[in-house]
Amino acid sequence: MNRQALIKALIPQSVRDGDAYKVADATGLIKLDAMENPFGWPEALQHALGEQLARAALNRYPDPQATEVRQPLRDWMQIPESLEMLFGNGSDEIIALLISNCIATGRAVCAPDPSFVMFKVLANQYQVPFYGLPLDDAHDIDLDRWLSVIEDTRPGLIFVPQPNNPTGNLFETERLQRVVERTEALVVIDEAYTAFTDANYLNWAADAPNVVIMRTLSKVGLAGSRFGLLIGHPDWIDQFDKIRLPYNINALTQVAVRFALEHSDVLESQSAAIRDERSRLSEALRVRQLVVWPSEANFVVMQTPPSQARGWFEKLKEHGVLVKCLDGMHPSLADTLRVTVGAPHETDALLNALDQFTAD
C-alpha cells in the first residue's frame, strides 16, 4: 500500500478535508492581528526574569501540579477557596481536553456563531458534532434560537466567551443565565479578556452545578508562556485532571508565570493602558466616519465601506500594519476588520495609514 493510501486509511476524512491552523507572517509589520499585549517587561525585570529562568532545572520533569503558581494565581484573580484550578498549555489545550471527553459520551459541542474558531476546529478534529448558536443583530444571544438548538442537539459542552471574540461584546447576563438554567450541558464561560472588562463570572462557577470558568494569561502579556486555566468546583476539576497530560506546564513557563505574578502591578498597569488606548482608538476611528463595534476586549472591530475590507487589509499591510480581515468568515462579519489595541505609537501608525489611502 502506498503512502497516500495509508493516509486515507489512517487519517479521518474530517482531518484530511480540513486545514492546519495558519498564523499570518508579521515579519516587518506592526502586529495588530492576534490580541497580544503590545508592551514588554521593563529592562530591569527582563534581567531578573532571565536569572530565574537560567536556574530552572531543565534536567528534571516540571512540577506536574505547578504548585508554586497556584496560591499567587488564586490571590491575584481572587479565586474563592471553594473552587479548584486545572492548568493547561494555553486555553487551547483545555478546550481540547474538554471536547475529547465528549467522544465517549456521544454528546455534541455548542458555541456562539461566530465565535472563537478553535471551538469548532477542535470539535471537528475529535469528530465530535458541533452546532453553532446564532447571535441576533446586536451580536447578543438569540435566546429562543439558542434554546431550540440546545434542546434539539443535547450538547455535553457549551462554550460561551465573555466577551466574545471576534465581536468584542459581552452577552447579556440575564439571557446567559437562562441558558445555564435550561441545559444539562457543562457551560464553559471563557473569560480570556477578563483584564479588559469589569464583568466577572467566578461566582457562577461556585453557585451553578454546570458552570466552569476558563481564563488565560495570554492577553495580559504572557502569550509566549502558553498558560491557561480552568476554574471550577473540585468535583469537575478532579475528573478533568484525570485526562490532563502529565507535565503539561513546562518548567520555564512555571518560572515565568510565578515571576509575573510577583510583579502583577506591571500586568495591571499595562492592562489599564490598553483599556485607555482602546477608547482612544475607537474614538479616532469614529471621527473618521467609521462604524466601530462596542468592545470589552483588547481589540475593536471596524466596518469598512461595502466590499472594501479585503482591499483595506492589503493596503494596511502595504503601509506596514497587519490587522485581521474578518470579511468572509461569517455573514455577520462582512466588510469588517479586527484591530488589536496596540501601543500608542502603533495606533498612530494605523491611523496614519488609514488617512493616507482613504484620502486618495
ABEGO torsion letter per residue (X at the ends): XBAAAAAAAABBAAAAABBBBBBBBABGBBBAAAGBBABBBBAAAAAAAAAAAAABBAABBBBAAGAAAAAAAAAAAGBBAABBBBBBBEAAAAAAAAAAAAAAAGBBBBBBOBBBAAAAAAAAAAGBBBBBBBBBAAGBBBAAAAAAAAAAAGBABBBBBOBBOAAGBBBBAAAAAAAAAABABBBBBBBAAAAABABBAAAAAAABAABBBBBBAAAAGAAAAGBBBBBBBAAAAAAAAAABBBGABBAAAAAAAAAAAAAAAAAAAAAAAAAAAAAAAAAAAAAAGBBBBBBABABBBBBBBBGAAAAAAAAAAAAGBBBBBABGABAAABGBBBBBBBBAAAAAAAAAAAAAAAAX
